[in-house]
Amino acid sequence: MGEPTGPGTHLVSALRLAAIGLLALGFSGWVLDDGGEVTLESPFTLAFGLGVACAIVSIYLGIFLANRD
């Protein structure tokens, strides 16, 4: 049997890609723009938080799809 390639698998892949991009954007924004200081008003904080949320959702959705049998 091969890997399932349904819409759920594509969603998990898209969420993982979004998580990596948002985490990189948020972290690099903190380091380069804010001088390493985390400010809650910064859009980079929102990007980092959304990246963490995408990562968590992709992990749980991946586990749910793997145990679907």
C-alpha positions in Angstrom: 0.0 0.0 0.0 1.2 3.5 -0.8 0.8 6.7 1.0 -2.7 8.2 1.0 -2.9 11.3 -1.2 -6.4 12.6 -0.3 -7.3 16.2 0.5 -6.5 15.7 4.2 -2.9 14.8 3.4 -2.6 17.9 1.2 -4.1 20.0 4.0 -1.5 18.6 6.5 1.3 19.4 4.1 0.0 22.9 3.5 -0.3 23.5 7.3 3.3 22.3 7.8 4.6 24.6 5.1 2.7 27.5 6.5 4.0 26.7 10.0 7.6 26.7 8.8 7.2 30.0 6.9 5.3 31.8 9.7 7.7 30.6 12.4 10.7 31.7 10.3 9.1 35.1 9.5 8.1 35.7 13.1 11.4 34.7 14.6 13.6 36.6 12.1 11.4 39.6 12.5 11.9 39.6 16.3 15.7 39.2 15.8 16.2 41.7 13.0 13.5 44.3 13.5 13.0 44.4 17.3 16.5 43.7 18.3 15.7 40.4 20.0 13.0 42.0 22.2 9.6 40.3 22.1 6.8 42.8 22.0 3.2 41.7 21.9 2.2 44.6 19.6 4.5 43.4 16.9 3.1 41.7 13.8 5.9 39.3 14.1 4.4 38.0 17.3 1.2 37.3 15.5 3.1 35.5 12.7 5.0 33.4 15.2 1.8 32.5 17.1 0.0 31.6 13.9 3.0 29.4 13.0 2.8 27.6 16.3 -0.9 27.1 15.8 -0.4 25.7 12.3 2.2 23.3 13.6 0.0 22.0 16.4 -3.1 21.6 14.1 -1.0 19.8 11.5 0.4 17.4 14.1 -3.0 16.5 15.5 -4.6 16.3 12.0 -1.8 14.1 10.8 -2.3 11.8 13.8 -6.1 11.7 13.3 -5.6 10.8 9.6 -3.1 8.1 10.3 -5.4 6.4 12.8 -8.5 6.7 10.6 -8.8 2.9 9.9 
